[in-house]
Amino acid sequence: MYFVNAAFSKNITILRKERKMTQKKVAEELGVSQALLSHYEKNIRECGLDFVVRMSEYYDVSCDFLLGVTEERGNCKKNPQEPPKKEKENHIPKCISSSLNIVFGIVKKINSKSLSRFIINYFSTAVYTIFRTLYKANENNSEEIFDVTPTLFSAVSESNLAMSKALCDLVLQGKGKGKDKIKMEDIPEIDFEALKEEYDEDVDELRSLINYTEDINYYSKG
């Protein structure tokens, strides 16, 4: 939705000049070009509602004042507020999110784009595999959203996981190419006490994940 409003053009010009600010300065702070701001001030370009709101917040006046609905400047806080967005639930178990935080923290220290890419490929494939397993459990769910056919799904997933893991091993063995080649000194020593100082309770969650994964009898527990 657009507004063509001479009062808006006049008011944003007045507010800028009152503050003795240049068009260049205001444009930079609002993230637009000086030319565009100039067109708005001269009323030769249409301005969207989102920009009216940004101007209201920037100069701390009401949108009604900017649009010439009222002569009272008010302030932006008096404008109707959008209802708060419902916070999304996080269903990821803490042991997984905390462990991933540590894993990618270590990867960042190694500073290898190739290693990062292969590890992301690995986790992406793992998530894809589980999602598709859940998806195909109900026969009413259409397979049309996937490019890989159901027949090839398992083979593609398993091969991607294996290839990503193998490529990670190669890079960590110093067999990368060019500037991305890792040296032994690039790989940090991992000490749980040091990790505890850096990641705090995330380390406890990582220990839980390790214990859970290595417990070969967990299937038989209630």
C-alpha positions in Angstrom: 0.0 0.0 0.0 1.4 3.4 -0.9 0.8 7.0 0.2 1.1 10.2 -1.8 0.9 12.9 0.8 2.2 16.4 0.6 2.0 16.8 4.3 4.3 13.9 4.9 6.9 15.3 2.5 6.7 18.7 4.2 6.8 17.3 7.7 9.8 15.1 7.2 11.7 18.0 5.7 10.8 20.3 8.6 11.8 17.7 11.2 15.2 17.1 9.5 16.0 20.8 9.2 14.9 21.4 12.9 17.6 18.9 13.9 20.1 20.5 11.5 20.7 17.2 9.8 21.7 16.7 6.2 19.7 14.4 3.8 22.9 12.3 3.5 23.1 11.7 7.2 19.4 10.9 7.6 19.4 8.6 4.6 22.4 6.7 5.9 20.8 6.1 9.3 17.5 5.0 7.7 19.3 2.7 5.3 18.1 4.4 2.1 19.8 6.4 -0.6 20.0 10.2 -0.4 18.3 10.4 -3.8 15.3 8.4 -2.6 15.0 10.5 0.6 15.2 13.7 -1.5 12.3 12.4 -3.7 10.3 11.7 -0.6 10.9 15.2 0.7 9.9 16.7 -2.6 6.8 14.5 -2.9 7.9 13.0 -6.3 8.1 9.4 -5.1 5.5 7.3 -3.4 6.3 6.1 0.1 5.1 2.9 1.7 3.6 2.5 5.1 6.7 0.8 6.4 8.8 3.9 5.7 6.2 6.2 7.4 6.5 4.0 10.5 10.3 4.1 10.3 10.2 7.9 10.0 7.8 8.1 13.0 10.2 6.1 15.1 13.3 8.0 13.8 11.9 11.4 14.7 9.8 10.2 17.6 6.6 11.7 16.4 3.2 10.0 15.6 2.4 8.7 12.2 -0.8 10.9 12.3 1.4 14.0 12.5 3.7 12.9 9.7 0.6 12.3 7.4 -1.0 15.6 8.4 -3.9 14.0 10.2 -3.2 16.1 13.3 -1.0 19.0 14.2 0.0 17.4 17.5 3.3 15.7 17.1 2.8 13.2 19.9 5.4 10.4 19.8 5.8 7.1 18.0 5.0 5.2 21.2 1.4 6.5 21.0 0.9 4.8 17.7 -1.1 1.5 17.8 1.3 -1.3 18.5 1.2 -4.6 16.7 0.1 -7.5 18.8 3.1 -9.4 20.2 4.0 -12.3 18.1 3.5 -15.7 19.7 6.8 -17.1 20.7 7.6 -20.3 18.9 8.1 -23.4 20.9 11.5 -25.0 20.8 11.1 -28.8 20.6 14.8 -29.5 20.2 16.2 -31.5 23.3 18.7 -29.4 25.1 21.4 -32.2 24.9 21.3 -31.9 21.1 21.2 -28.1 20.8 24.0 -27.7 23.4 26.1 -30.4 21.8 25.8 -28.8 18.4 26.8 -25.5 19.9 30.0 -27.0 21.1 30.7 -28.9 17.8 30.3 -25.8 15.7 32.3 -23.8 18.2 35.2 -26.2 17.7 34.7 -26.1 13.9 34.8 -22.3 14.0 38.2 -22.4 15.7 39.6 -24.7 13.1 38.5 -22.1 10.5 38.1 -24.3 7.4 35.3 -23.6 4.9 35.5 -27.1 3.5 35.2 -28.7 6.9 32.2 -26.5 7.8 30.5 -27.3 4.6 30.9 -31.0 4.9 29.7 -31.0 8.6 26.7 -28.9 7.6 26.0 -31.4 4.8 26.2 -34.3 7.3 23.7 -32.7 9.8 21.4 -31.5 7.0 21.3 -35.0 5.6 20.6 -36.5 9.0 17.7 -34.1 9.6 16.4 -34.7 6.1 16.5 -38.4 6.6 14.6 -38.3 9.9 12.0 -35.8 8.6 11.4 -37.9 5.5 11.1 -41.1 7.6 8.4 -39.4 9.7 6.8 -38.0 6.5 6.5 -41.2 4.7 5.1 -43.1 7.7 1.6 -41.8 6.7 0.8 -43.2 3.3 -1.5 -40.2 2.7 1.4 -37.8 2.6 2.4 -37.0 -1.0 5.9 -37.7 -2.1 5.7 -35.1 -4.8 7.6 -32.5 -2.7 10.7 -34.6 -2.9 13.0 -34.9 -6.0 14.5 -38.2 -4.8 12.1 -41.2 -5.2 11.1 -43.3 -2.2 13.0 -46.2 -3.7 16.3 -44.3 -3.8 15.7 -42.3 -0.6 17.6 -44.6 1.8 20.5 -45.1 -0.6 20.9 -41.4 -1.2 20.7 -40.5 2.5 23.2 -43.2 3.6 25.6 -42.3 0.8 25.4 -38.6 1.6 26.1 -39.3 5.3 29.0 -41.6 4.5 30.5 -39.2 2.0 30.2 -36.2 4.3 31.9 -38.1 7.1 34.7 -39.3 4.8 35.3 -35.8 3.5 35.5 -34.4 7.0 38.1 -37.1 7.8 40.2 -36.1 4.7 40.1 -32.4 5.5 41.1 -33.1 9.2 44.0 -35.2 8.0 45.4 -32.2 6.2 44.3 -33.3 2.7 42.3 -30.2 1.8 43.3 -27.9 -1.0 44.9 -24.4 -1.1 44.3 -22.0 1.8 41.7 -24.4 3.2 44.4 -27.0 4.0 44.4 -27.8 7.7 47.6 -28.2 9.7 47.8 -30.3 12.9 48.3 -27.1 15.0 45.0 -25.8 13.6 43.1 -28.5 15.4 42.5 -27.5 19.1 43.1 -30.0 21.9 39.7 -30.8 23.5 39.7 -30.8 27.3 36.4 -31.1 29.1 37.5 -28.8 31.9 38.4 -26.1 29.4 35.2 -26.7 27.5 33.3 -26.3 30.8 34.8 -22.9 31.3 33.8 -21.8 27.8 30.4 -23.5 27.4 29.3 -24.0 31.0 26.2 -26.2 31.2 26.4 -27.1 27.5 29.2 -29.5 28.5 27.0 -31.4 30.9 24.4 -31.8 28.1 27.2 -33.1 25.8 28.2 -35.6 28.4 24.6 -36.8 28.7 24.3 -37.2 24.9 27.6 -39.2 24.8 26.4 -41.5 27.6 23.0 -41.9 26.1 24.4 -42.7 22.6 27.0 -45.2 24.0 24.5 -47.0 26.2 23.8 -50.1 24.0 21.0 -51.2 26.3 18.9 -48.1 26.3 16.3 -49.7 24.0 15.4 -52.2 26.7 14.9 -49.5 29.4 11.4 -48.2 30.3 
